[in-house]
């Protein structure tokens, strides 16, 4: 099944010119067995040489195998082989017997394994024959035999032709061998198993290794979604990567200002699972517009999955940026390695004024009750030749009052800012500056109507 989903999203669709974004990469992988149902027959040796510890170790390994397939088929250890797959158990000594048919009940499969007892000879040919009989020819499911044995053939017909017939019918054969007291013909296992031998045959002399061998084989049959994943992300020159959050799966590293690499050893080996990487980028370009975040993104894994990611875009708004003040020229100095203190003469500096604030007050005379007033203050600056330069205008509304007669209204704290770089006085910093202020005021509310006009209240 491999990679089932890949995505890339950003947390905003609009940023300022120097704004930042959180970018989220996500992939999901699932074992192949979920989309490709498989019928599996466990063929287990219960000959006399298996008595005692070997039989106990085999049962543990076989039940671990069943659990892994259970989880791989539906992403849950729910006691049922899912997604259309099935499993059966055949055991053999002097003859072979089908302990179960192809079923989905994990408990029934484990009970069959637990019920095995050792005794008798080793008839591999009959074991293959009974296993082949469990498969339904009309079924479209993939067919797999997993044979476990600890010894050489001591009863029955030669097993090699039977195994060859099974392979000819499209049945994949895996062999797990335990080098027991009667020895083990490893060449025979290689002959029975599907090629290549390196991925279909596993042999050990150690009982402690059996569970791991069964587990590795189950993972191989379920076919990991993806292993040795490498994702390389490069953002466009308009962005730089500022930080990367450590992912829960795998390891991510920043290669340069624009590039990162994310490695994941395996994903979706026994169940469907997801991995997420979050990182932050900042816009460093100077032009506004709708922009792609990523320049390129590449993906690779050992399974050859082909993966593509979306290409999110963000609208960048670059307003006019003004820097009214240059940064002061720095004074450089060095503190030597063993110096506890340092006296530095930073030289002279001068008091700088960013401008002046003019606050004006005014009195509007004889404002009658229930009448709002519109007031404007126009400020100009006068140079040495008497020329005037606009420095601002403020317009305010004075609310109506309820006093019985007309009265004066004081207006306080109307403020103007006059930056020093606009001075036309011709003098130095903090020299006098000449201004003129003009007031315009009129009543907003009046009873007057022009001709037949109707004035809305």
DRENDO-1510 file (C-alpha; in Angstrom, 1 decimal, always signed):
<recs>
REC; n; res; u; v; w
REC; 1; UNK; +0.0; +0.0; +0.0 .
REC; 2; UNK; +2.9; +2.3; +0.7 .
REC; 3; UNK; +2.4; +6.0; +1.2 .
REC; 4; UNK; -1.4; +6.6; +1.4 .
REC; 5; UNK; -1.3; +10.4; +2.0 .
REC; 6; UNK; +1.1; +13.3; +1.7 .
REC; 7; UNK; +0.3; +16.9; +2.5 .
REC; 8; UNK; +1.9; +20.3; +2.9 .
REC; 9; UNK; +0.1; +23.3; +4.5 .
REC; 10; UNK; +0.9; +26.7; +5.8 .
REC; 11; UNK; -0.9; +28.4; +8.7 .
REC; 12; UNK; -1.7; +31.7; +7.0 .
REC; 13; UNK; -2.8; +32.7; +3.5 .
REC; 14; UNK; -1.5; +36.3; +3.9 .
REC; 15; UNK; +1.5; +37.9; +5.6 .
REC; 16; UNK; +3.3; +41.2; +5.7 .
REC; 17; UNK; +6.5; +41.7; +3.8 .
REC; 18; UNK; +8.7; +40.4; +6.6 .
REC; 19; UNK; +6.1; +38.0; +8.0 .
REC; 20; UNK; +6.6; +34.4; +9.1 .
REC; 21; UNK; +4.8; +31.2; +8.4 .
REC; 22; UNK; +4.5; +27.8; +10.0 .
REC; 23; UNK; +4.9; +25.1; +7.4 .
REC; 24; UNK; +3.6; +21.5; +8.1 .
REC; 25; UNK; +4.7; +18.5; +6.1 .
REC; 26; UNK; +2.7; +15.3; +6.7 .
REC; 27; UNK; +2.8; +11.8; +5.3 .
REC; 28; UNK; +0.9; +8.6; +6.1 .
REC; 29; UNK; +2.0; +5.1; +5.3 .
REC; 30; UNK; +0.3; +1.7; +5.6 .
REC; 31; UNK; +1.3; -1.9; +5.1 .
REC; 32; UNK; +0.7; -3.3; +1.7 .
REC; 33; UNK; -1.4; -6.2; +3.1 .
REC; 34; UNK; -4.3; -3.7; +3.8 .
REC; 35; UNK; -4.9; -3.1; +0.1 .
REC; 36; UNK; -3.7; -6.5; -1.0 .
REC; 37; UNK; -5.5; -9.2; +1.1 .
REC; 38; UNK; -3.4; -12.3; +1.7 .
REC; 39; UNK; -4.1; -15.9; +2.8 .
REC; 40; UNK; -1.4; -17.2; +5.1 .
REC; 41; UNK; -0.9; -20.8; +6.3 .
REC; 42; UNK; +1.5; -21.3; +9.3 .
REC; 43; UNK; +3.0; -24.8; +8.9 .
REC; 44; UNK; +4.6; -25.8; +12.2 .
REC; 45; UNK; +6.9; -28.6; +13.0 .
REC; 46; UNK; +5.7; -30.7; +16.1 .
REC; 47; UNK; +8.0; -33.7; +15.6 .
REC; 48; UNK; +9.6; -35.4; +18.6 .
REC; 49; UNK; +12.8; -33.3; +18.5 .
REC; 50; UNK; +10.6; -30.2; +19.2 .
REC; 51; UNK; +9.7; -31.4; +22.7 .
REC; 52; UNK; +10.3; -29.1; +25.6 .
REC; 53; UNK; +11.9; -25.6; +25.1 .
REC; 54; UNK; +11.9; -25.7; +21.2 .
REC; 55; UNK; +8.1; -26.2; +21.1 .
REC; 56; UNK; +7.5; -23.5; +23.7 .
REC; 57; UNK; +9.7; -21.0; +21.8 .
REC; 58; UNK; +8.0; -21.8; +18.5 .
REC; 59; UNK; +4.6; -21.2; +20.0 .
REC; 60; UNK; +5.7; -17.8; +21.3 .
REC; 61; UNK; +7.1; -16.9; +17.9 .
REC; 62; UNK; +4.0; -18.1; +16.0 .
REC; 63; UNK; +1.6; -16.1; +18.2 .
REC; 64; UNK; +3.7; -13.0; +17.8 .
REC; 65; UNK; +3.5; -13.6; +14.1 .
REC; 66; UNK; -0.3; -13.8; +14.3 .
REC; 67; UNK; -0.5; -10.6; +16.4 .
REC; 68; UNK; +1.6; -8.6; +13.9 .
REC; 69; UNK; -0.6; -9.7; +10.9 .
REC; 70; UNK; -3.7; -8.9; +13.0 .
REC; 71; UNK; -2.5; -5.3; +13.5 .
REC; 72; UNK; -1.1; -4.9; +10.0 .
REC; 73; UNK; -4.4; -5.8; +8.3 .
REC; 74; UNK; -6.6; -3.2; +10.1 .
REC; 75; UNK; -4.2; -1.0; +12.1 .
REC; 76; UNK; -5.6; -2.5; +15.4 .
REC; 77; UNK; -5.0; -5.6; +17.6 .
REC; 78; UNK; -8.7; -6.2; +17.7 .
REC; 79; UNK; -8.6; -10.0; +17.6 .
REC; 80; UNK; -9.6; -10.3; +13.9 .
REC; 81; UNK; -7.5; -10.6; +10.8 .
REC; 82; UNK; -8.9; -7.7; +8.7 .
REC; 83; UNK; -9.1; -6.2; +5.2 .
REC; 84; UNK; -10.0; -9.6; +3.6 .
REC; 85; UNK; -6.9; -11.5; +4.7 .
REC; 86; UNK; -7.1; -14.9; +6.4 .
REC; 87; UNK; -4.8; -17.2; +8.2 .
REC; 88; UNK; -4.7; -21.0; +8.9 .
REC; 89; UNK; -2.6; -23.4; +10.9 .
REC; 90; UNK; -1.1; -26.7; +9.7 .
REC; 91; UNK; +1.1; -28.8; +12.0 .
REC; 92; UNK; +3.1; -31.9; +11.1 .
REC; 93; UNK; +5.2; -34.7; +12.4 .
REC; 94; UNK; +4.9; -38.2; +10.8 .
REC; 95; UNK; +1.9; -36.8; +9.0 .
REC; 96; UNK; +0.3; -33.4; +8.7 .
REC; 97; UNK; -3.0; -32.1; +9.9 .
REC; 98; UNK; -5.0; -28.9; +9.3 .
REC; 99; UNK; -5.5; -27.5; +12.8 .
REC; 100; UNK; -7.7; -24.7; +11.4 .
REC; 101; UNK; -9.0; -23.7; +8.1 .
REC; 102; UNK; -8.4; -20.2; +6.7 .
REC; 103; UNK; -10.0; -18.0; +9.3 .
REC; 104; UNK; -9.9; -14.5; +10.8 .
REC; 105; UNK; -10.2; -15.3; +14.5 .
REC; 106; UNK; -6.9; -14.5; +16.3 .
REC; 107; UNK; -8.1; -16.5; +19.4 .
REC; 108; UNK; -8.9; -19.6; +17.4 .
REC; 109; UNK; -5.5; -19.4; +15.7 .
REC; 110; UNK; -3.6; -19.0; +18.9 .
REC; 111; UNK; -5.6; -21.8; +20.6 .
REC; 112; UNK; -4.6; -24.1; +17.7 .
REC; 113; UNK; -0.9; -23.2; +18.2 .
REC; 114; UNK; -1.1; -23.6; +22.0 .
REC; 115; UNK; -2.7; -27.1; +21.5 .
REC; 116; UNK; +0.3; -28.5; +19.7 .
REC; 117; UNK; +2.3; -31.3; +21.3 .
REC; 118; UNK; +5.6; -32.9; +20.1 .
REC; 119; UNK; +6.1; -36.5; +18.9 .
REC; 120; UNK; +6.9; -38.5; +15.8 .
REC; 121; UNK; +9.0; -38.1; +12.7 .
REC; 122; UNK; +9.3; -35.2; +10.2 .
REC; 123; UNK; +7.2; -35.3; +7.0 .
REC; 124; UNK; +7.7; -32.1; +5.1 .
REC; 125; UNK; +6.0; -33.3; +1.9 .
REC; 126; UNK; +2.7; -33.9; +3.7 .
REC; 127; UNK; +3.1; -30.5; +5.5 .
REC; 128; UNK; +3.3; -28.7; +2.1 .
REC; 129; UNK; +0.4; -30.8; +0.7 .
REC; 130; UNK; -2.0; -30.1; +3.6 .
REC; 131; UNK; -1.1; -26.4; +3.4 .
REC; 132; UNK; -1.8; -26.2; -0.3 .
REC; 133; UNK; -5.2; -27.8; +0.3 .
REC; 134; UNK; -6.3; -24.9; +2.5 .
REC; 135; UNK; -6.1; -22.4; -0.3 .
REC; 136; UNK; -9.1; -21.7; -2.5 .
REC; 137; UNK; -8.2; -21.7; -6.2 .
REC; 138; UNK; -10.9; -19.2; -7.0 .
REC; 139; UNK; -9.7; -16.7; -4.4 .
REC; 140; UNK; -7.9; -13.6; -5.7 .
REC; 141; UNK; -6.0; -13.2; -2.4 .
REC; 142; UNK; -2.2; -13.6; -2.4 .
REC; 143; UNK; -1.2; -17.0; -1.0 .
REC; 144; UNK; +1.7; -17.5; +1.4 .
REC; 145; UNK; +3.1; -20.6; +3.3 .
REC; 146; UNK; +5.3; -20.0; +6.3 .
REC; 147; UNK; +7.1; -23.3; +7.2 .
REC; 148; UNK; +8.8; -23.7; +10.5 .
REC; 149; UNK; +11.0; -26.8; +11.1 .
REC; 150; UNK; +13.9; -27.9; +13.3 .
REC; 151; UNK; +15.1; -31.0; +11.4 .
REC; 152; UNK; +15.6; -32.9; +8.3 .
REC; 153; UNK; +13.0; -34.9; +6.5 .
REC; 154; UNK; +12.6; -38.4; +8.1 .
REC; 155; UNK; +9.3; -39.5; +6.8 .
REC; 156; UNK; +7.1; -39.3; +3.7 .
REC; 157; UNK; +7.9; -38.4; +0.1 .
REC; 158; UNK; +10.6; -36.0; -1.0 .
REC; 159; UNK; +9.3; -32.5; -0.2 .
REC; 160; UNK; +11.1; -30.6; -3.0 .
REC; 161; UNK; +8.6; -31.5; -5.8 .
REC; 162; UNK; +5.6; -30.7; -3.6 .
REC; 163; UNK; +7.1; -27.3; -2.7 .
REC; 164; UNK; +7.9; -26.7; -6.4 .
REC; 165; UNK; +4.3; -27.4; -7.3 .
REC; 166; UNK; +3.1; -24.9; -4.7 .
REC; 167; UNK; +5.4; -22.2; -6.1 .
REC; 168; UNK; +4.1; -23.0; -9.6 .
REC; 169; UNK; +0.6; -22.2; -8.3 .
REC; 170; UNK; +1.7; -18.7; -7.3 .
REC; 171; UNK; +2.2; -19.6; -3.6 .
REC; 172; UNK; +5.0; -17.7; -1.9 .
REC; 173; UNK; +7.0; -20.0; +0.5 .
REC; 174; UNK; +9.0; -18.7; +3.5 .
REC; 175; UNK; +11.0; -21.0; +5.7 .
REC; 176; UNK; +12.2; -20.5; +9.3 .
REC; 177; UNK; +14.7; -23.1; +10.5 .
REC; 178; UNK; +15.9; -24.0; +14.0 .
REC; 179; UNK; +19.0; -26.0; +14.0 .
REC; 180; UNK; +17.9; -28.8; +16.4 .
REC; 181; UNK; +19.3; -32.0; +17.7 .
REC; 182; UNK; +18.8; -33.9; +14.5 .
REC; 183; UNK; +20.5; -31.2; +12.4 .
REC; 184; UNK; +19.0; -29.1; +9.6 .
REC; 185; UNK; +19.5; -29.2; +5.9 .
REC; 186; UNK; +19.7; -25.5; +5.1 .
REC; 187; UNK; +20.2; -26.2; +1.4 .
REC; 188; UNK; +16.8; -28.0; +1.4 .
REC; 189; UNK; +15.1; -24.9; +2.9 .
REC; 190; UNK; +16.6; -22.7; +0.2 .
REC; 191; UNK; +15.4; -25.2; -2.4 .
REC; 192; UNK; +11.8; -25.2; -1.0 .
REC; 193; UNK; +11.5; -21.4; -0.5 .
REC; 194; UNK; +10.7; -18.7; -3.0 .
REC; 195; UNK; +13.7; -16.9; -4.5 .
REC; 196; UNK; +15.6; -15.0; -3.4 .
REC; 197; UNK; +16.7; -17.1; -0.5 .
REC; 198; UNK; +18.1; -14.1; +1.5 .
REC; 199; UNK; +14.6; -12.7; +1.9 .
REC; 200; UNK; +12.6; -16.0; +2.2 .
REC; 201; UNK; +14.8; -18.1; +4.5 .
REC; 202; UNK; +15.9; -17.5; +8.1 .
REC; 203; UNK; +17.8; -20.0; +10.2 .
REC; 204; UNK; +19.0; -19.8; +13.8 .
REC; 205; UNK; +20.6; -22.2; +16.3 .
REC; 206; UNK; +19.2; -20.1; +19.2 .
REC; 207; UNK; +15.7; -20.6; +20.6 .
REC; 208; UNK; +15.8; -17.0; +21.9 .
REC; 209; UNK; +15.9; -15.7; +18.2 .
REC; 210; UNK; +12.7; -17.5; +17.2 .
REC; 211; UNK; +10.3; -14.8; +18.2 .
REC; 212; UNK; +12.3; -12.1; +16.4 .
REC; 213; UNK; +12.5; -14.2; +13.2 .
REC; 214; UNK; +8.7; -14.7; +13.2 .
REC; 215; UNK; +8.2; -11.0; +13.8 .
REC; 216; UNK; +10.5; -9.9; +11.0 .
REC; 217; UNK; +8.8; -12.4; +8.7 .
REC; 218; UNK; +5.4; -11.0; +9.5 .
REC; 219; UNK; +6.6; -7.5; +8.8 .
REC; 220; UNK; +8.0; -8.7; +5.5 .
REC; 221; UNK; +4.8; -10.4; +4.5 .
REC; 222; UNK; +2.7; -7.3; +5.4 .
REC; 223; UNK; +5.2; -5.2; +3.4 .
REC; 224; UNK; +6.1; -2.0; +5.2 .
REC; 225; UNK; +4.6; +1.1; +3.8 .
REC; 226; UNK; +7.9; +2.8; +3.5 .
REC; 227; UNK; +11.5; +2.4; +4.9 .
REC; 228; UNK; +14.5; +4.7; +4.7 .
REC; 229; UNK; +12.4; +7.7; +3.9 .
REC; 230; UNK; +14.3; +10.9; +2.8 .
REC; 231; UNK; +12.5; +14.1; +2.2 .
REC; 232; UNK; +14.4; +17.2; +1.0 .
REC; 233; UNK; +12.6; +20.5; +1.1 .
REC; 234; UNK; +13.9; +23.7; -0.5 .
REC; 235; UNK; +12.1; +27.0; +0.0 .
REC; 236; UNK; +12.1; +29.8; -2.6 .
REC; 237; UNK; +14.8; +32.6; -2.4 .
REC; 238; UNK; +12.0; +34.9; -1.1 .
REC; 239; UNK; +12.0; +32.9; +2.2 .
REC; 240; UNK; +14.5; +31.6; +4.7 .
REC; 241; UNK; +14.0; +28.8; +7.2 .
REC; 242; UNK; +14.2; +30.2; +10.7 .
REC; 243; UNK; +13.6; +27.1; +12.9 .
REC; 244; UNK; +12.6; +23.4; +12.8 .
REC; 245; UNK; +10.6; +21.6; +15.5 .
REC; 246; UNK; +11.9; +18.1; +16.3 .
REC; 247; UNK; +9.6; +15.6; +14.7 .
REC; 248; UNK; +8.0; +12.7; +16.6 .
REC; 249; UNK; +9.1; +10.4; +13.7 .
REC; 250; UNK; +12.6; +10.5; +12.3 .
REC; 251; UNK; +15.2; +13.3; +12.4 .
REC; 252; UNK; +15.2; +16.7; +10.6 .
REC; 253; UNK; +18.2; +18.9; +10.0 .
REC; 254; UNK; +18.6; +22.3; +8.3 .
REC; 255; UNK; +21.2; +22.2; +5.6 .
REC; 256; UNK; +21.3; +26.0; +4.8 .
REC; 257; UNK; +19.0; +29.0; +5.0 .
REC; 258; UNK; +16.7; +27.5; +2.3 .
REC; 259; UNK; +17.0; +23.7; +2.7 .
REC; 260; UNK; +16.1; +21.0; +5.2 .
REC; 261; UNK; +16.2; +17.2; +5.1 .
REC; 262; UNK; +13.9; +14.9; +7.0 .
REC; 263; UNK; +14.8; +11.2; +7.5 .
REC; 264; UNK; +12.5; +8.5; +8.7 .
REC; 265; UNK; +13.7; +4.9; +9.2 .
REC; 266; UNK; +10.3; +3.3; +8.7 .
REC; 267; UNK; +6.7; +4.2; +8.6 .
REC; 268; UNK; +3.6; +2.0; +8.3 .
REC; 269; UNK; +5.5; -1.2; +8.9 .
REC; 270; UNK; +2.8; -3.0; +10.9 .
REC; 271; UNK; -0.1; -0.5; +10.9 .
REC; 272; UNK; -1.2; +2.7; +9.2 .
REC; 273; UNK; +0.6; +5.6; +10.8 .
REC; 274; UNK; +1.5; +9.3; +10.1 .
REC; 275; UNK; +4.5; +11.5; +10.6 .
REC; 276; UNK; +4.5; +15.3; +10.8 .
REC; 277; UNK; +7.2; +17.9; +10.5 .
REC; 278; UNK; +6.7; +21.5; +11.4 .
REC; 279; UNK; +9.2; +24.3; +10.5 .
REC; 280; UNK; +9.0; +28.1; +10.3 .
REC; 281; UNK; +10.0; +30.4; +7.4 .
REC; 282; UNK; +10.2; +34.2; +7.1 .
REC; 283; UNK; +9.7; +36.3; +4.0 .
REC; 284; UNK; +12.8; +38.2; +3.1 .
REC; 285; UNK; +11.9; +39.4; -0.4 .
REC; 286; UNK; +11.1; +43.0; -1.3 .
REC; 287; UNK; +8.3; +42.5; -3.8 .
REC; 288; UNK; +4.6; +41.9; -2.9 .
REC; 289; UNK; +2.4; +39.3; -4.6 .
REC; 290; UNK; +1.1; +35.7; -4.4 .
REC; 291; UNK; +4.2; +33.6; -3.9 .
REC; 292; UNK; +5.1; +29.9; -3.7 .
REC; 293; UNK; +6.7; +28.8; -0.5 .
REC; 294; UNK; +8.7; +25.8; -1.7 .
REC; 295; UNK; +11.1; +25.9; -4.6 .
REC; 296; UNK; +11.2; +22.1; -4.7 .
REC; 297; UNK; +10.6; +19.0; -2.6 .
REC; 298; UNK; +12.0; +15.5; -3.3 .
REC; 299; UNK; +11.0; +12.2; -1.8 .
REC; 300; UNK; +12.6; +8.7; -1.8 .
REC; 301; UNK; +12.3; +5.4; +0.0 .
REC; 302; UNK; +13.4; +1.8; -0.4 .
REC; 303; UNK; +10.0; +0.7; -1.6 .
REC; 304; UNK; +10.0; +3.1; -4.5 .
REC; 305; UNK; +6.9; +4.9; -3.5 .
REC; 306; UNK; +6.1; +7.9; -5.7 .
REC; 307; UNK; +5.0; +10.9; -3.5 .
REC; 308; UNK; +4.0; +14.4; -4.4 .
REC; 309; UNK; +3.2; +17.3; -2.1 .
REC; 310; UNK; +0.9; +20.3; -2.6 .
REC; 311; UNK; +2.5; +23.7; -3.4 .
REC; 312; UNK; +0.9; +26.2; -1.0 .
REC; 313; UNK; +0.9; +29.9; -1.9 .
REC; 314; UNK; +0.8; +32.9; +0.3 .
REC; 315; UNK; -0.1; +36.5; -0.5 .
REC; 316; UNK; +2.7; +38.9; +0.6 .
REC; 317; UNK; +1.7; +42.5; +1.3 .
REC; 318; UNK; +4.8; +44.7; +1.1 .
REC; 319; UNK; +3.6; +48.2; +2.1 .
REC; 320; UNK; +5.9; +51.2; +1.6 .
REC; 321; UNK; +8.5; +51.0; +4.3 .
REC; 322; UNK; +10.2; +54.2; +5.5 .
REC; 323; UNK; +13.2; +54.3; +7.8 .
REC; 324; UNK; +13.3; +57.9; +9.0 .
REC; 325; UNK; +16.5; +57.4; +11.1 .
REC; 326; UNK; +19.7; +55.8; +10.2 .
REC; 327; UNK; +21.2; +53.5; +12.8 .
REC; 328; UNK; +24.0; +55.1; +14.8 .
REC; 329; UNK; +27.5; +54.2; +13.7 .
REC; 330; UNK; +28.8; +51.6; +16.1 .
REC; 331; UNK; +32.0; +51.9; +18.1 .
REC; 332; UNK; +33.9; +48.6; +18.0 .
REC; 333; UNK; +36.0; +47.3; +20.9 .
REC; 334; UNK; +37.2; +43.9; +22.1 .
REC; 335; UNK; +37.3; +42.3; +25.5 .
REC; 336; UNK; +40.3; +40.1; +25.8 .
REC; 337; UNK; +39.9; +36.6; +27.1 .
REC; 338; UNK; +41.3; +37.1; +30.6 .
REC; 339; UNK; +40.1; +40.7; +31.2 .
REC; 340; UNK; +37.6; +41.0; +34.1 .
REC; 341; UNK; +36.7; +44.6; +33.2 .
REC; 342; UNK; +37.2; +47.1; +30.4 .
REC; 343; UNK; +37.0; +50.9; +30.2 .
REC; 344; UNK; +35.9; +52.2; +26.8 .
REC; 345; UNK; +35.7; +55.9; +25.8 .
REC; 346; UNK; +32.7; +56.1; +23.4 .
REC; 347; UNK; +33.5; +59.7; +22.5 .
REC; 348; UNK; +31.0; +62.5; +22.1 .
REC; 349; UNK; +27.3; +62.2; +21.3 .
REC; 350; UNK; +24.7; +64.9; +20.7 .
REC; 351; UNK; +21.2; +65.3; +21.8 .
REC; 352; UNK; +18.8; +64.7; +18.9 .
REC; 353; UNK; +15.3; +66.0; +18.7 .
REC; 354; UNK; +12.7; +64.2; +16.6 .
REC; 355; UNK; +10.5; +67.3; +16.4 .
REC; 356; UNK; +8.1; +69.3; +18.5 .
REC; 357; UNK; +4.5; +68.9; +19.6 .
REC; 358; UNK; +2.3; +72.0; +19.4 .
REC; 359; UNK; -0.8; +71.9; +21.5 .
REC; 360; UNK; -3.3; +74.6; +20.8 .
REC; 361; UNK; -6.4; +75.7; +22.7 .
REC; 362; UNK; -9.3; +77.8; +21.4 .
REC; 363; UNK; -12.5; +79.4; +22.6 .
REC; 364; UNK; -15.5; +79.4; +20.3 .
REC; 365; UNK; -17.7; +82.4; +21.2 .
REC; 366; UNK; -21.4; +82.4; +21.8 .
REC; 367; UNK; -22.5; +78.9; +20.8 .
REC; 368; UNK; -26.2; +78.5; +21.2 .
REC; 369; UNK; -27.9; +75.5; +22.9 .
REC; 370; UNK; -28.7; +72.3; +21.0 .
REC; 371; UNK; -26.2; +73.3; +18.3 .
REC; 372; UNK; -23.2; +71.3; +17.2 .
REC; 373; UNK; -20.1; +73.1; +15.9 .
REC; 374; UNK; -17.6; +72.1; +13.3 .
REC; 375; UNK; -14.1; +73.5; +14.1 .
REC; 376; UNK; -11.0; +73.3; +11.9 .
REC; 377; UNK; -7.5; +74.4; +12.9 .
REC; 378; UNK; -5.0; +74.9; +10.1 .
REC; 379; UNK; -1.3; +75.1; +11.0 .
REC; 380; UNK; +1.4; +76.6; +8.7 .
REC; 381; UNK; +5.1; +77.4; +9.3 .
REC; 382; UNK; +6.6; +80.6; +8.1 .
REC; 383; UNK; +10.2; +81.0; +6.8 .
REC; 384; UNK; +12.4; +84.1; +7.0 .
REC; 385; UNK; +10.9; +85.4; +3.7 .
REC; 386; UNK; +7.3; +85.2; +5.0 .
REC; 387; UNK; +6.4; +82.1; +2.9 .
REC; 388; UNK; +4.0; +79.7; +4.5 .
REC; 389; UNK; +4.3; +75.9; +4.5 .
REC; 390; UNK; +1.5; +73.6; +5.4 .
REC; 391; UNK; +2.0; +71.7; +8.6 .
REC; 392; UNK; -1.4; +70.1; +9.2 .
REC; 393; UNK; -5.1; +70.5; +9.7 .
REC; 394; UNK; -7.4; +69.1; +12.4 .
REC; 395; UNK; -11.2; +69.0; +12.2 .
REC; 396; UNK; -13.3; +68.3; +15.2 .
REC; 397; UNK; -16.9; +68.3; +16.1 .
REC; 398; UNK; -18.0; +70.1; +19.3 .
REC; 399; UNK; -21.0; +68.4; +20.9 .
REC; 400; UNK; -24.2; +70.5; +21.5 .
REC; 401; UNK; -24.8; +71.8; +25.1 .
REC; 402; UNK; -28.1; +72.2; +27.0 .
REC; 403; UNK; -27.6; +75.4; +28.8 .
REC; 404; UNK; -30.5; +77.9; +28.6 .
REC; 405; UNK; -28.5; +80.5; +26.6 .
REC; 406; UNK; -25.6; +80.9; +24.3 .
REC; 407; UNK; -22.2; +80.6; +25.8 .
REC; 408; UNK; -18.5; +80.3; +25.1 .
REC; 409; UNK; -17.0; +76.8; +24.5 .
REC; 410; UNK; -13.4; +76.1; +25.4 .
REC; 411; UNK; -11.6; +73.6; +23.2 .
REC; 412; UNK; -8.3; +72.3; +24.6 .
REC; 413; UNK; -5.4; +70.1; +23.7 .
REC; 414; UNK; -5.5; +70.0; +19.9 .
REC; 415; UNK; -2.1; +68.5; +19.0 .
REC; 416; UNK; +0.2; +68.9; +16.0 .
REC; 417; UNK; +3.5; +67.1; +15.5 .
REC; 418; UNK; +6.1; +69.2; +13.6 .
REC; 419; UNK; +9.2; +67.1; +12.8 .
REC; 420; UNK; +12.5; +68.9; +13.0 .
REC; 421; UNK; +13.5; +67.9; +9.5 .
REC; 422; UNK; +10.7; +70.1; +8.2 .
REC; 423; UNK; +12.0; +73.3; +9.8 .
REC; 424; UNK; +12.3; +76.3; +7.5 .
REC; 425; UNK; +13.7; +78.6; +10.1 .
REC; 426; UNK; +17.2; +78.3; +8.7 .
REC; 427; UNK; +18.8; +77.9; +12.1 .
REC; 428; UNK; +20.4; +75.0; +13.8 .
REC; 429; UNK; +18.8; +72.4; +15.9 .
REC; 430; UNK; +16.5; +73.8; +18.5 .
REC; 431; UNK; +16.4; +77.3; +16.9 .
REC; 432; UNK; +13.1; +79.2; +17.0 .
REC; 433; UNK; +10.4; +78.3; +14.4 .
REC; 434; UNK; +7.5; +80.5; +13.4 .
REC; 435; UNK; +4.0; +79.2; +12.9 .
REC; 436; UNK; +0.6; +80.5; +12.0 .
REC; 437; UNK; -2.7; +78.9; +13.0 .
REC; 438; UNK; -6.1; +79.7; +11.5 .
REC; 439; UNK; -9.5; +78.7; +12.9 .
REC; 440; UNK; -12.7; +78.0; +11.0 .
REC; 441; UNK; -15.9; +77.3; +12.9 .
REC; 442; UNK; -19.5; +77.1; +12.0 .
REC; 443; UNK; -22.8; +75.7; +13.3 .
REC; 444; UNK; -23.8; +72.3; +12.0 .
REC; 445; UNK; -27.4; +72.4; +13.2 .
REC; 446; UNK; -29.6; +75.2; +11.9 .
REC; 447; UNK; -33.3; +75.9; +11.2 .
REC; 448; UNK; -32.6; +77.4; +7.9 .
REC; 449; UNK; -34.0; +75.6; +4.8 .
REC; 450; UNK; -33.0; +76.6; +1.3 .
REC; 451; UNK; -36.2; +77.0; -0.9 .
REC; 452; UNK; -38.1; +73.8; -0.8 .
REC; 453; UNK; -35.2; +71.5; +0.1 .
REC; 454; UNK; -36.0; +68.8; +2.7 .
REC; 455; UNK; -33.1; +68.2; +5.1 .
REC; 456; UNK; -33.0; +64.8; +6.8 .
REC; 457; UNK; -32.3; +65.0; +10.5 .
</recs>
